[in-house]
Amino acid sequence: MRKRVLIIFSIAVLAVVFVSSAAAVSVSVRIEGKTRTLFGGTDPQLQVTSTALDALVAAAHAGEIYYHLSTGSSGSYVDQIGLYPALTSGGWMFKVNGVLPPVGADKVALKSGDHVLWYWANFDPATFAGPKTLRLTISGLTHAERALERRTHAKLYCYAAVAQDDRGAITPANGAVLHVGSKRAVKTGKGRACVGPHRGLLVQATLSGAVRSNKLA
C-alpha cells in the first residue's frame, strides 16, 4: 500500500513539473539601469511563466537583483530596480520586441522568442515620452570594406545601431559610439562602424539621451 502511494505521489509530481515546463515561454531578457547594464547584456534566454513582469522576476532571481512592486489604481507596477527608485522625472519602463505596451507589465502575455527590455527612463518634461532605446546588430561588409580587408589582410567586424521610439519605429542611431570592451570607443557614421579583431570583447552602442544597446561579440 505504501509503495502504491509513493508511486502515485511521484506521478503527480512529474505531472506538475511537466505542466509548469509546458506553460513556460522562452524569451530574452535584458535590464538596462540608470548608469550600467544590470542584467543580460547579450540578451540571454530565460524560462518565464507568462508575462513581462514575470520576465523581470526571472531576471532578478537569475542576477540577484533587487526590485520592488507597488500597487496603484491600475494594478501592480515596478517602482524600483537595483539602487534607484522611481521619481517624478524618471522611472522604470519596459518594451516587448521594441514596443512600449499601453498596459502594465503584469497584463502583457509573452510568447516564446519575444525580446523583453526593462530600462531606466528619464521622461521628457513636455511630452512625458521615454528615451529611445538602442538595438545593435551585425552589419554585412560593403564592397569597399571587403577590398580593404584584402589589401590590409586584417579582418573587419561591422555593426549597426538603430534607435527605437516608444512605438517601435526605427531610425539610424546617428552619433552613436561603439564600445569595444571597456577601453576602446569607435565613433559611428549614421549608427554604423567597423572594428578590427576583438577576441573575447563585447561591443555595445551608446548615444546621449538613449538607452544602451544589447552587447554582441
C-alpha positions, 0 to 999 in steps of 0.5 A: 500500500505504501509503495502504491502511494509513493508511486502515485505521489511521484506521478503527480509530481512529474505531472506538475513539473511537466505542466509548469515546463509546458506553460513556460515561454522562452524569451530574452531578457535584458535590464538596462539601469540608470548608469550600467547594464544590470542584467543580460547584456547579450540578451540571454534566454530565460524560462518565464511563466507568462508575462513581462513582469514575470520576465523581470522576476526571472531576471532578478532571481537569475542576477540577484537583483533587487526590485520592488512592486507597488500597487496603484489604481491600475494594478501592480507596477515596478517602482524600483530596480537595483539602487534607484527608485522611481521619481517624478522625472524618471522611472522604470519602463519596459518594451516587448520586441521594441514596443512600449505596451499601453498596459502594465507589465503584469497584463502583457502575455509573452510568447516564446522568442519575444525580446523583453527590455526593462530600462531606466527612463528619464521622461521628457518634461513636455511630452512625458515620452521615454528615451529611445532605446538602442538595438545593435546588430551585425552589419554585412561588409560593403564592397569597399570594406571587403577590398580593404580587408584584402589589401590590409589582410586584417579582418573587419567586424561591422555593426549597426545601431538603430534607435527605437521610439516608444512605438517601435519605429526605427531610425539610424542611431546617428552619433552613436559610439561603439564600445569595444570592451571597456577601453576602446570607443569607435565613433559611428557614421549614421549608427554604423562602424567597423572594428578590427579583431576583438577576441573575447570583447563585447561591443555595445552602442551608446548615444546621449539621451538613449538607452544602451544597446544589447552587447554582441561579440 
